[in-house]
Amino acid sequence: MLTRDHQTCKSLSLRAWSTLVPISLLLLGCSTVETQSFNVVQDSNVESAYVAANADFGKYNQLLADDMGIFFPEDSYTPPEDIQRIRQIFRSAFINELEGYAIVDTAGPSTMKVQASLIDLRNNVTPGTLSSLSRQVRDIASNGELVFLMEMRDSDTDAVLARAADSARSPTFATSEVAGTDWSSVEAAAQHWAALFRNFLDQNLSR
């Protein structure tokens, strides 16, 4: 079992990527409010997975699908319209994979919030960009890496129930006017990770 500090911050530029690796973190402007423990999931089909020691998945019978979280460095070329299309492709793939689950649009005591997030630090990442990132992001993805995150939370309390990370696919995003986004690679990655998310969800909800 590993333990990390679960923290609340007045403001964070990145909201979807709070510490996957469960270690103690002290962030500028943050105050530790509680300690949360995680168990490492063995024999998972993703590269790393953790489940909260006190997670009770039996109470949930419906899902709240949060918007896709996407992070590119501020100096990344990828245009906003591409990012929006990437988000739509991933959301469609995930919603399709959630067939059989009851999907709702409001929080509740029997509702689990699920979110997928993408952190791309493969291109145009300068030492200054890395040092400006919050510690929690730097603990997840290093320079030159793209990491896909899967997260489950209680929709009422926002307590983390489970997190998983994978980097087996590398979709090609636009890096210049002549090197555009490869949409077939984005769709393939979305389908791959959506299937992993469904499997991770089923494992924890005993489907």
Protein Blocks (a to p, Z undefined) as FASTA:
>chain_A
ZZddddddfbdfbfklgcfbacddddehiacfbdcdddddehiabfbdcddfklcfklpc
bdcdddddddddfkbmbdfklmmmmmmmmmmmmmmmmgoiacdfbdcfkbccdddddddf
kgopafklmmmpcfklmmmpcghiacdddddddfklopafbdcddfkbccdddfbfklcc
dfklmmmmmmmmmmmmmmmmmmmnoZZ
